[in-house]
Amino acid sequence: MNLTKICITLFLSIGFISCSDDDTLIDNEQRLKSFELINIQWKLNLTDGQSIVEEKIPELHFRNDSETPMEVVIEPLKDVQGSSLFRFNDSIAFSKLNYEEVQVSITKELSLLSERYSYLVGGVEVPLTQEETYFPFSYYFENALMLNPRSTLTSNYTVFLRKNKASFLATFREINNGEILELDGTWTGLFFNNLTGESVVDNID
């Protein structure tokens, strides 16, 4: 009886090791393959769309303790950028994909997309990666003024960002044997929409 149990246990262990080895072999083969991105297509699903996100910029303070006017340059968007985030439905498959990272076009105007897949050309380009990436705004704002002697300037700005969400289908091809691999997912991008602000000058007592 004990011998039977030992044999069954040994058989199950060997079978488990064999399956594990097979899975490892498949993963290794996938990693050894080299893929390239053929194209990426875009469309709008029911859960996709556009919304406006409000982000308050940290308060800006300037102080002139001297007896002469001081030049002040206000750049509220200096440390604010747009962003892009790709989320693959099969994130594990993409993470194991051996391919050279490339730049792809994303859109600020969702009106260019429909419920059917289509291609995008031009516009902002970002890396096709699962990490969030950033890009500078196409809009720049700077306000230069002279701050009176013995006074302070406090500025408060709010930036409104256009949050776009769309669906994508990325098609890859294995360089050596031509194998095709399609991976889909959702993308979220933040773009500049508009800026509001106000400044208050106070005298130093």
Backbone as a ProteinNet text record, in pm:
[ID]
protein_1_A
[PRIMARY]
MNLTKICITLFLSIGFISCSDDDTLIDNEQRLKSFELINIQWKLNLTDGQSIVEEKIPELHFRNDSETPMEVVIEPLKDVQGSSLFRFNDSIAFSKLNYEEVQVSITKELSLLSERYSYLVGGVEVPLTQEETYFPFSYYFENALMLNPRSTLTSNYTVFLRKNKASFLATFREINNGEILELDGTWTGLFFNNLTGESVVDNID
[TERTIARY]
82.8	0	86.5	186.1	276	352.1	389.5	462.4	375.6	247.5	154.3	145.3	134	126.3	251.1	365.6	493.1	499.9	455.2	458.7	366.1	245.5	149.9	203.7	260.3	316.9	430.9	516.4	630.2	583.3	479.1	426.2	368.5	293	234.4	342	445.2	554.9	625.6	652.8	721.1	634.6	501	409.2	405	406.2	404.9	531.2	645.1	772.8	775.3	719.8	717.6	634	515.7	429.7	497.9	563.6	632.8	743.5	817	923.7	867.3	750.2	688	647.9	589.7	550.1	671.1	779.2	901.5	957.5	951.4	1001.8	923	789.3	705	739.3	756.6	791.5	925.6	1022.8	1155.9	1151.2	1070.6	1058	996.7	895.5	830.1	927.4	1011.9	1108.5	1217.7	1249.4	1352.6	1304.6	1173	1118.1	1131.1	1156	1168.6	1052	972.7	854.9	876.8	801.3	798.2	652.8	628.1	492	461.6	354.8	312.3	225.8	125.5	38	-39.8	-102.3	-192.4	-318.9	-433.5	-561.2	-641.1	-731.7	-806.2	-956.2	-1034.4	-1179.1	-1236.3	-1365.9	-1435.1	-1537.7	-1524.3	-1625	-1723.3	-1824	-1926.1	-1868.4	-1764.8	-1705.1	-1596.9	-1568	-1467.2	-1532.3	-1448.5	-1502.2	-1407.6	-1461.3	-1381.3	-1445	-1360.7	-1406.3	-1301.6	-1340.2	-1249	-1206.6	-1076.3	-1019.7	-961.4	-994.6	-946.4	-827.3	-719.9	-600.2	-550.3	-548.9	-503.1	-350	-293	-148	-107.9	-1.4	40.4	54.8	12.7	13.4	153.4	161.3	288.8	304.2	420.6	444.6	569.5	559	672.7	675.8	796.2	810.7	923.1	894.5	993.6	1014.4	1125.3	1156.2	1239.7	1277	1364.9	1285.3	1357.3	1295.6	1283.5	1311.4	1301.4	1211.9	1148.3	1062.2	1140.3	1075.5	1138.3	1057.8	1130.6	1062.9	1022.8	900.1	847.3	797.5	835.9	790.1	709	583.6	493.2	477.4	512	499.2	419.5	289	207.6	213	242.6	243.6	383.8	478.5	617.7	638.1	569.8	589.1	469.7	385	267.3	283.6	254.5	267.9	146.1	135	34.7	84.4	-5.1	35.3	-35.6	22.1	-33.1	-14.4	-120.1	-111.8	-185.6	-112	-169.3	-190.8	-310.8	-340.1	-382.8	-295.8	-325.9	-416.8	-516.4	-605.8	-529.6	-428	-338.6	-202	-191.6	-69.2	50.1	24.3	134.6	195.1	109.9	159.4	244.3	200.4	278.1	410.7	408	530.8	636.1	591.2	684.1	727.2	667.1	694.3	832.7	911	1044.1	1034	1023.8	1014	1079.8	1127.7	1193.2	1086.5	1089.8	987.9	986.4	866.8	851.1	753	752.1	659.7	533.8	418.4	292	215.5	127.8	48.9	-71.6	-99.3	-220	-298.9	-424.9	-507.7	-564.4	-562.1	-626.6	-774.1	-805.8	-942.6	-1008.6	-1093.9	-1162.3	-1263.4	-1297	-1390.8	-1333.5	-1202.2	-1138.3	-1167.1	-1216.5	-1239.2	-1387.8	-1417	-1554.9	-1561.3	-1674.2	-1689	-1614.2	-1555.3	-1476.8	-1328	-1243.4	-1099.9	-1052.1	-962	-901.4	-760.3	-684.2	-545.7	-532	-428.7	-396	-259.1	-247.4	-120	-91.5	31.9	69	24.1	34.1	-3.8	105.2	66.3	160.4	200	328.7	377.7	435.5	403.2	448.5	493.9	573.1	615.5	497.8	495.4	396	449.5	408.7	457.9	347.6	359.4	258.6	283.6	399.4	425.4	367.3	323.3	271.7	386.8	366.1	468.3	413.4	503.6	464.9	519.8	450	491.2	454.3	529.2	500.4	372.5	306.1	188.8	229.4	137.3	160.3	134.5	72.4	40.1	136.8	182.5	274.3	223.7	228.2	181.7	288.7	314.9	411.1	359.3	366.8	322.2	434.9	491.3	600.1	545.9	580.2	534.6	635.9	615.6	703.4	630.2	693.2	635.2	684.3	591.3	626.2	714.1	790.8	875.5	793	850.3	792	647.5	637	505.3	520.2	408.7	407.7	304.7	327.3	235.8	201.3	73.3	27.4	-59.1	-24.7	-97.8	-154.1	-278.3	-344.3	-397.3	-359.4	-401.3	-463.5	-555	-616.1	-606.9	-553.1	-544.6	-652.1	-719.5	-823.2	-768.9	-769.1	-711.3	-819.5	-796.6	-887.7	-846.4	-930.5	-900.5	-967.5	-887	-937.5	-918.7	-1021	-1011	-1057.9	-976.6	-1009.1	-958.4	-1003.3	-959.5	-863	-771	-671.6	-649.6	-595.7	-556.2	-417.2	-318.5	-179.8	-147.4	-94.7	-59.9	91.5	145.3	289	318.7	438.7	480.9	617.7	630	759.8	852.6	969.5	1059.6	1106.2	1128.5	1187.2	1084.1	972.6	877.2	744.4	728	607.8	485.1	500.7	387.3	321.7	188.5	113.8	55.6	70.6	16.6	-60.4	-187.7	-270.2	-301.7	-280	-307.6	-390.6	-501.9	-587.3	-587.3	-650.1	-654.8	-719.1	-700.2	-753.2	-639.8	-662.1	-561.6	-626.1	-550.6	-596.9	-490.5	-533.1	-439.9	-492.9	-402.1	-437.9	-373.3	-456.3	-410.4	-455.3	-382.2	-419.4	-550.6	-639.4	-764.6	-771.8	-760.6	-756.6	-700.5	-674.9	-610.3	-682.5	-707.7	-764.1	-676.7	-678.8	-596.9	-622.8	-571.8	-581.2	-461.3	-425.1	-310.8	-352	-294.8	-325.6	-194.8	-190.1	-71.4	-104.2	-15.1	-31.5	93.8	75.5	189	246.8	377.4	445	444.6	390.7	384.4	522.4
-119.4	0	124.8	128.6	242.9	260.2	145.8	149.7	212.3	180.1	236.3	386.6	434.1	577.9	648.8	589.2	647.9	658.1	552	550.7	656.9	671.7	771.8	912.4	935.1	1066.2	1100.7	1000.9	1020.2	1050.2	982.2	1003.4	1144.7	1187.3	1320.8	1427.8	1406.8	1503.5	1516.4	1401.4	1402.9	1471.1	1444	1506.8	1656.6	1705	1848.3	1915	1851.8	1906.1	1913.4	1810.3	1806.5	1920.4	1946.9	2056.2	2190.3	2204.5	2329.2	2354.1	2247.3	2259.3	2299.8	2244.6	2278.9	2425.4	2475.4	2615.8	2707.6	2669.1	2747.8	2750.6	2634.3	2624.9	2715.7	2719.9	2806.1	2952.7	2991.7	3129.7	3166.9	3076.1	3102.9	3118.4	3031.2	3041.1	3174.3	3219.3	3346.8	3462.7	3455.7	3561.8	3563.5	3448.5	3441.7	3498.8	3503.2	3559.8	3712.6	3769.9	3915.3	3969.9	4057.5	4113.1	4259.4	4303.3	4443.4	4488	4614.1	4666	4696.7	4635.6	4663.2	4788.8	4791.9	4908.4	4908.2	5020.6	5032.1	5103	5044.7	5099.8	5144.5	5239.3	5301.6	5298.9	5295.3	5309.6	5354.1	5387.8	5428.8	5323.1	5269.1	5179.2	5260.4	5195.3	5263.7	5325.2	5263.1	5313.6	5418.7	5446	5546.1	5683.5	5786.2	5920.7	6025.3	6145.6	6259.6	6327.1	6374.1	6449.6	6555.3	6651.2	6758.8	6738.3	6742.2	6723.7	6856.5	6893.3	7019.5	6992.4	7066	7048.5	7184.8	7203.2	7330.2	7331.7	7438.9	7454.4	7513.3	7462.5	7517.3	7669.6	7733.4	7879.4	7934.5	8043.1	8106.4	8233.4	8250.2	8366.9	8441.9	8574.6	8660.3	8775	8814	8918.6	9013.7	9141.3	9243.5	9329.8	9305.2	9381.6	9505.5	9525.9	9637.4	9766	9871.8	10002	10031.7	9932.1	9949.5	9839.9	9866.3	9764.5	9637.6	9525.1	9395.5	9323	9270.8	9197.7	9058.5	9020	8889.5	8819.2	8694	8614.8	8497.5	8490.3	8385.1	8281.6	8154.3	8043.1	7930.9	7942.6	7844.8	7702.8	7688.5	7554.9	7494.5	7557.9	7514.6	7368.9	7324.1	7187.9	7096.7	7136.4	7055.5	7002.1	6873.6	6810.3	6724.7	6690.9	6594.1	6453.7	6355.7	6219	6118.3	5999.4	5890	5759.6	5676.2	5547.9	5440.7	5337.6	5222.5	5110.2	5051.7	4935.4	4820.3	4719.6	4603.3	4508.2	4453.5	4356.6	4232	4195.2	4085.6	4147.3	4207.6	4279.4	4185.9	4061	3964.1	3931.4	3909.3	3878.1	3992.1	4116.5	4230.1	4243.7	4219.2	4232.1	4130.2	4014.4	3910.5	3927.8	4026.3	4046	4106.1	4043.4	4093.2	4179.3	4310.6	4399.7	4532.7	4599.7	4728.1	4836.9	4907.3	5009	5117	5154	5254.8	5362.8	5473.9	5583	5564.5	5594.5	5586.4	5717.1	5746.6	5869.4	5851.7	5956	5959.4	6084.8	6089.3	6200.9	6284.7	6416.6	6510.6	6524.9	6496.9	6512.6	6375.6	6338	6208.6	6206	6322.5	6328.7	6261	6237.2	6167.7	6018.1	5966.8	5823.2	5790	5663	5614.3	5477.3	5407.6	5274.4	5167.9	5205.5	5111.7	5148.1	5045.4	5069.8	5154.6	5248.9	5332.3	5368.2	5426.8	5461	5610.3	5644	5783.4	5814.9	5933.5	5977.5	6118.6	6143.9	6276.5	6301.8	6428.5	6464	6428.2	6418.6	6385.7	6239.4	6211.4	6073.6	6037.9	5917.1	5869.1	5723.9	5674	5533.1	5438.7	5326.6	5222.4	5136.4	5171.1	5104.6	5103	5013.9	5004.3	5103.7	5170.9	5273.8	5407.1	5488.5	5620.4	5707.2	5774.9	5862.2	6004.4	6101.1	6241.7	6314.8	6421.6	6502.5	6648	6743.5	6885.3	6930.1	7027	7084.7	7161	7170.7	7253.2	7400.5	7423.9	7560.6	7603.1	7729.3	7782.6	7918.6	7943.7	8070.4	8130.8	8259.3	8333.5	8475	8522.5	8658.1	8730.1	8833	8910.7	9045.9	9085.4	9214.7	9269.1	9396.2	9460.3	9468.5	9414	9415.3	9540	9619.1	9744.3	9720.9	9823.4	9810	9775.8	9696.7	9657.3	9607.6	9504	9443.9	9295.2	9224.3	9080.7	9052.3	8945.4	8901.5	8754.7	8723.5	8586.3	8550.2	8440.9	8399.1	8259.3	8242.6	8111.6	8077.3	7959.7	7916	7777.1	7753.9	7622.2	7583.5	7465.1	7416.1	7309.8	7318.5	7221.5	7130.7	7001.2	6902.3	6823.2	6798.1	6716.4	6569.8	6491.3	6350	6264.9	6205.1	6121.5	5973.7	5896	5750.9	5684.3	5592.9	5522.7	5379.5	5296.7	5156.6	5140.8	5047.2	5027.3	4878.9	4852.6	4717	4726.6	4669.5	4671.3	4538.1	4544.2	4422.9	4412.6	4299.9	4274.5	4158.4	4159	4050.6	4000.6	3868.1	3808.4	3825.7	3878.9	3919.5	3801.9	3685.8	3572.8	3484.2	3453.1	3358.9	3422.2	3554.1	3623	3599.7	3535.5	3511.1	3643.1	3648	3769	3756.5	3861.9	3866.1	3996.2	3987	4104.9	4119.2	4240.3	4270	4397.9	4391.6	4509.5	4563.4	4679	4739.4	4876.7	4952.8	5088.2	5186.5	5307.3	5413.4	5536.2	5604.2	5728.4	5835.9	5951.7	6062	6190.8	6273.7	6403.6	6513.2	6609.1	6718.3	6852	6957.8	7090.8	7134	7192.8	7246.1	7398.1	7443.9	7588.7	7617.2	7745.4	7787.6	7910.1	7911.7	8029.6	8065.9	8193.6	8234.8	8377.5	8410.7	8547.7	8576	8703.8	8746	8859.7	8861	8964.4	9025.6	9161	9233.2	9297.3	9278.2	9337.9	9415.4	9523.5	9600.8	9537.2	9549.8	9500.7	9612.1	9586	9689	9718.4
0	0	0	86	93.4	-36.7	-97	-223.5	-332.6	-330.1	-429	-413.6	-290.8	-265.6	-312.4	-287.4	-328.1	-479.8	-549.3	-695.9	-753	-696	-744.9	-722.5	-602.8	-571.3	-664.6	-690.8	-777.8	-919.1	-965.1	-1099.8	-1114.2	-1012	-1016.3	-1013.8	-936.3	-928.2	-1060.3	-1123.3	-1253.4	-1357.4	-1350.8	-1444.9	-1427.6	-1303.6	-1274.9	-1324.9	-1300	-1346.3	-1497.3	-1562.7	-1708.4	-1764.4	-1702.9	-1748.5	-1727.7	-1611.8	-1582.7	-1683.3	-1718.4	-1817.2	-1952.8	-1988.2	-2116.7	-2120.4	-2009.3	-2003.6	-2014.7	-1944.7	-1950.4	-2090.9	-2159.4	-2295.7	-2389.8	-2371.1	-2455.3	-2432.3	-2304.3	-2272.7	-2333.2	-2323.3	-2378.2	-2530	-2595.4	-2740.7	-2781	-2702.1	-2732.7	-2716.8	-2613.2	-2589.8	-2696.7	-2752.4	-2855.2	-2988.1	-3007.2	-3129.5	-3126.2	-3242.2	-3251.8	-3332.8	-3270.9	-3336.7	-3373.7	-3473.5	-3510.2	-3521.4	-3490	-3500.2	-3646.3	-3699.1	-3836.7	-3839.1	-3751.6	-3745.9	-3615	-3589.2	-3475.6	-3524.7	-3493.5	-3536.3	-3413.7	-3438.9	-3330.2	-3357.8	-3250	-3262.2	-3128.1	-3129.7	-3008.6	-2969.6	-2849.1	-2793.3	-2708.9	-2658.3	-2579	-2452.2	-2397.9	-2273.9	-2299.8	-2427.1	-2461.8	-2470.9	-2481	-2495.7	-2439.1	-2424.5	-2380.8	-2259.7	-2169.4	-2053	-2021.2	-1938.3	-1899.1	-1754.1	-1732	-1598.4	-1550.6	-1429.1	-1370.4	-1278.9	-1300.3	-1217.1	-1169.2	-1038.5	-982.7	-975.3	-1024.5	-1022.3	-887.1	-824.8	-695.2	-699.9	-592.9	-585	-607.9	-683.7	-715.7	-633.5	-569.6	-484.2	-531.5	-532.9	-566.6	-465.3	-425.5	-323.2	-362.3	-355.7	-386.3	-262.1	-192.4	-71.2	-99.4	-224.7	-259.3	-279.6	-309.8	-335	-483.2	-565.7	-711.7	-769.2	-883.2	-945.1	-979.8	-973.4	-1001.8	-1110.7	-1209.6	-1316.3	-1266.9	-1299.4	-1261.3	-1387.3	-1402.9	-1516.5	-1462.9	-1503.3	-1456.5	-1566.9	-1535	-1629.7	-1562.4	-1557.1	-1482.4	-1538.7	-1668.1	-1729.2	-1737.6	-1672.9	-1684.4	-1644.6	-1540	-1488.6	-1515.9	-1610.6	-1644.1	-1785.9	-1806.3	-1936.7	-1969.2	-2097.3	-2137.4	-2107	-2110.3	-2078.2	-2167.8	-2174.7	-2255.5	-2180.2	-2179.3	-2110.1	-2190.1	-2232.4	-2301.7	-2200.9	-2204.3	-2120.9	-2211.8	-2221.7	-2303.9	-2226.7	-2294.9	-2230.5	-2187	-2265.5	-2227.2	-2197.6	-2080	-2043.9	-2030.8	-1990.9	-1975.4	-2111.1	-2211.3	-2345.8	-2399.6	-2377.5	-2427.4	-2352.4	-2220.2	-2141.3	-2182.6	-2236.4	-2279.2	-2424.6	-2490.7	-2632.8	-2653.1	-2738.1	-2770.6	-2896.5	-2876.2	-2991.9	-2959.5	-3064.4	-3046.6	-3033.4	-2922.2	-2893.9	-3000.8	-3044	-3148.8	-3102.7	-3177.6	-3151.8	-3237.4	-3178.6	-3251.6	-3233.5	-3328.1	-3323.5	-3231.3	-3153.1	-3070.8	-3108.8	-3071.7	-3117.5	-3004.1	-3025.8	-2934.8	-2970.7	-3097.4	-3146.6	-3163.8	-3071.5	-3080.8	-3194.8	-3248	-3359.6	-3484.5	-3484	-3596.7	-3594.2	-3481.6	-3466.6	-3473.4	-3502.1	-3507.5	-3440.8	-3457.8	-3398.6	-3476.6	-3590.1	-3671	-3661.9	-3670.1	-3661.3	-3778.9	-3749.3	-3852.5	-3808	-3900.1	-3872.3	-3841.4	-3765.5	-3737.3	-3795.2	-3853.8	-3910.2	-3860.8	-3818.1	-3771.6	-3629	-3587.4	-3451.1	-3350.7	-3225.3	-3118.2	-3128.6	-3111.6	-3113.7	-2976.9	-2930.7	-2799.9	-2812.7	-2718.1	-2722.1	-2696.3	-2767.4	-2741.4	-2627.1	-2506.8	-2387.4	-2282.9	-2185.1	-2079.9	-1966.9	-1969.5	-1870.2	-1917.3	-1822.6	-1858.1	-1908	-2020.6	-2077.2	-2086.2	-2101.8	-2098.7	-2220.8	-2258.2	-2372.6	-2345.1	-2402	-2376.1	-2446.3	-2387	-2450.7	-2577	-2669.5	-2787.7	-2754.4	-2637.8	-2594.5	-2485.4	-2494.8	-2393.8	-2348.1	-2217.8	-2163.4	-2074.1	-2095.4	-2013.4	-1992.8	-1870.3	-1837.3	-1765.5	-1829.5	-1771.2	-1725.9	-1603.3	-1550.9	-1451.4	-1415.8	-1317.7	-1184.2	-1081.5	-947.5	-874.1	-824.3	-757	-634.6	-595	-474.9	-351.2	-266.4	-138.9	-155.5	-238.3	-261.7	-291.8	-282.5	-312.2	-420.8	-491.9	-596.8	-572.8	-568.3	-552.8	-672.8	-739	-858.8	-840.2	-881.4	-876.9	-1015.4	-1063.2	-1196.6	-1189.2	-1279.7	-1295.8	-1442.8	-1468.2	-1605.5	-1625.1	-1738.2	-1772.4	-1882.8	-1854.9	-1945.8	-2016.4	-2143.5	-2222	-2205.9	-2140.3	-2116.3	-2223.9	-2308.1	-2417.4	-2384.7	-2411.1	-2394.8	-2523.4	-2576.8	-2701	-2692.8	-2786.3	-2793.9	-2911.3	-2897.5	-3003.4	-3030.4	-3147.7	-3187.2	-3249.1	-3180.5	-3228.2	-3294.9	-3417.5	-3492.2	-3504.8	-3459.5	-3463	-3559	-3614.4	-3703.4	-3659.4	-3651.1	-3616.6	-3736	-3711.7	-3819	-3903.3	-3843.2	-3915.6	-3986.6	-3921.3	-3982	-4024	-3999.1	-4043.1	-3956.8	-3841.4	-3752.2	-3712.6	-3716.9	-3682.6	-3542.2	-3464	-3328.2	-3311	-3270.1	-3248.2	-3099	-3047.7	-2907.1	-2899.5	-2828.3	-2817.5	-2675.3	-2657.8	-2526.2	-2530.6	-2423.6	-2415.3	-2391.5	-2437.7	-2423.1	-2361.7	-2274.9	-2214.3	-2233.5	-2283.4	-2305.1	-2244.9	-2193.3	-2137.6	-2221.6	-2268.9	-2353.1	-2292.9	-2326.1	-2279.6	-2344.3	-2262.7	-2315.9	-2297.8	-2172.5	-2149	-2010.1	-1985.1	-1861.2	-1806.6	-1676.6	-1611.6	-1492.4	-1454.3	-1341.6	-1299.8	-1181.7	-1130.8	-1043	-1035.8	-955.5	-863.8	-743.3	-644.8	-597.1	-597.7	-550.5	-415.5	-318.4	-185.4	-150.5	-76.1	-27.2	96.8	111.2	231.8	333.8	451.1	555.3	610.8
[MASK]
+++++++++++++++++++++++++++++++++++++++++++++++++++++++++++++++++++++++++++++++++++++++++++++++++++++++++++++++++++++++++++++++++++++++++++++++++++++++++++++++++++++++++++++++++++++++++++++++++++++++++++++

